[in-house]
Structure formats: structure tokens, C-alpha cells
């Protein structure tokens, strides 16, 4: 009877994994009537670990006929062993690098994962001159280890979810139990439980599900490849998500100010960094307003421009056959194409190609009379100021509002820019991120978080957490004053 049941489980595995070239089923004869089966997937399992943990300890199996298979747990030095009570669990453990040992109705899973991940790299999208140089990888356990190297506390909790019918992707939800709001954690876990999809291949898929209520172009969930950024967010009361096979962690909620201020600000003196913080906000508004202001001044309010400069502008535009709005849209389109080509080209020569294309196209367009030199300068400054922002979604949001301001200026001049600016303010102030106001700490105003995001407070004076992020643990440090 035992032999029949054993064969049924093995046959089920063979049927479910038929035409799977990396499936290894190794029968081991224990007695004349009993055979133990060792089953694993060669592609995700380390053959040396199967040999060291199981096959080299084959002598222990001779005593098993009189014992339970789970007794093997104490004899084999595998890092993780699981007794499976249901054959339906075999697929999950087998595809996650476990070796399955079967005898009759007894099923044992032993962790023998292959080392198929890359080493810990340096950040590529969030580089800093001074600060940690490690970055997350595609291995969720390594990412968890990088974070726990910085946060050595029993209050750091990690809840695990498996999402995806085919990919069975592991997602870790991390938070500080004594800081983060329970409602925020519960809301995120509920949203993850609602996901029913064949596969999750990257953290970007999770962003789409969690931000489904967001109809805006602005990102409401922050991505980071830096462990120190994730650690800082957790200490403030936010929630961090690790997605297996993705080198980017997700930080929730993500406020507008968080996308403009990089982690490197924390490693510099506040007196020096506050100028750069103000400069970044100036660059954001310049990149969405510059073309619109130029169009409005040229078409509707030329009296605001000094006479000599206005004559110079008029001379430059004498041979241009298009209206200023068409001229601006043409150059914006060309620069967007160059930006996209820069992203797609290999790093070794992508930037060189973009710079060469911009120089050649810009000069040729001016010589051919398609655009004026001043338009080239305005659009170039527009794109230079957008390069400050590393988050691609924030760049896309700036492009969206740049077009809105541009058309408003083309139809109504300065008055149109004012109307579009009111629309921008209404849009960002009513936007929510995980149920919290996106334009916080400006709306609603919070001096504590404002001094940590829009401006940098001296670390010795940064003693309180924001009331928007936590309601039970406000004190970060005791003031020395």
C-alpha cells in the first residue's frame, strides 16, 4: 500500500512537469520493498548542495523504515526543511529551488537553492558622491539582509505574500511595528491579496495595482535601489515592499517632495544643501513653464521684453515659416526622441549619440529656417532642468504639464499660464497617495516634515516624526538643547 501511494505522487509530479528537461527524479533503494525518491529541478537547484545535504548522507536513510521521514530533518544539514502535508505544495517548493524527498505519503522539502544571483552592485540610477555604495539586487533575501544590516531591531516586521499564478512571486511587506500606522499596513496587505494575475515580473507591476486609484501622471509610489533610502523611509513610518526578482524596492506612501530630494542630501551640511533643494524646485517649475512663458511673451505680451531684445527675437524669427507654438512642439518632439534613444542605446555610446544628434539637428534646423536660435536655447534649458530628476515617472509628469502650459499660453498668453497653474495646484492638492495628501507637507502644511523635505534641518534638531506618517511614536531622538 505504501509503495502504491508513493508511485501515485511521483507519477503526479512526472505528469505535471512533463516535457520539463531540468526535472531530476532519483530513486534511492532503502529496502527491498521501499524506495525513497529525491526530486529537484536542476536549473534552480544546486547539484552540489543536493549531493552534500542528501546523497552524501544516504546512510542515514537505512534507519528510516522504522522512523518517520521528518526525522531526516535532524540528520541532514540543509538550511531549511519543510514537512509538506499536501502534495499540492510540491510545485511551489520545487520551483523555488527545494529538493523534494518522498516516501509513501510522507513528503519532505529541503532547501538546496542554486546561487544564480549576481553580486551586490553599486547604485546606477541614484548615485551619490558620499554615502553607501551598495544597491539592491534581484534576490529578495539579499535585499532583506542589506536592510537588516542597517536596522537591527526586533520591531522591524516583514510579512510575506506570494502573488502570481504562474510566477508565484514572493513579496515582503516591511514596516516598524512601533512606528508605522496599522491601517496603512492593512490597506497594503489587502490590496496585495486582491491581485489575481498569471505573473508578476517586476516591481512596476505591483505599482500599477497599488496605484490603481491614481489617474494622474505623477508617481505616488517611490522606487529605490538604495538600502539607505529604504531604511530612512521605514524610520519615518513608511512601508517598504521587496519584490523577488526586482532590484527596486517600493516606498509607500510617496509624496511629491520625496521625488525631488535624493538621499544624498542627508550626508551634507544643511547650510549647503538647502540652496540645492530650492534650486531643484526652481528647476521643476522651469522645466514645465519655460516654453509656455516664451510663447506667451512673444505672442501676447511683447511689451514686457526689453526693446533691443525684442528686436533681436523678431530678427531671428523672420525666416521661420511656422507659428511659435508649432516651432516649440517640433523641438520638444525632437528632444523627446533623443532622450528615448539615449535610454535605449548602450551606455558606452548612448550619450555621445544624443549629444551629436542634438548639435547636428539643432544647427541644421536653424540654418534651414525651421526654428529660431532662441527656441533652441529655451528647449535646451527645459530639458537640462528636467535631467535633475531621476524618477522617470516624474519626468513624464513634467512633460504632461509642460504641454498643458504650452497650449494654455498659445491661446491665452500669461492669463492662460495663470489658469493652467491653478489647474496644476488643484490637481496636486487633491491627489492622494495611500489615502494621504500627495502635496504634503505644503498642503496640508506641516512645518516638521517641511523642514525635512523641502528644506534640511540640522540632524541634532531633527527630533520628531511627522504626524501624517505615524500616530504612536513621534520622538526620534532626545534634543540636546
Order of alpha helices (4+ residues) and beta strands (2+ residues): alpha-beta-beta-alpha-beta-alpha-beta-beta-alpha-beta-beta-alpha-alpha-beta-alpha-beta-beta-alpha-alpha-alpha-alpha-alpha-alpha-alpha-beta-beta-alpha
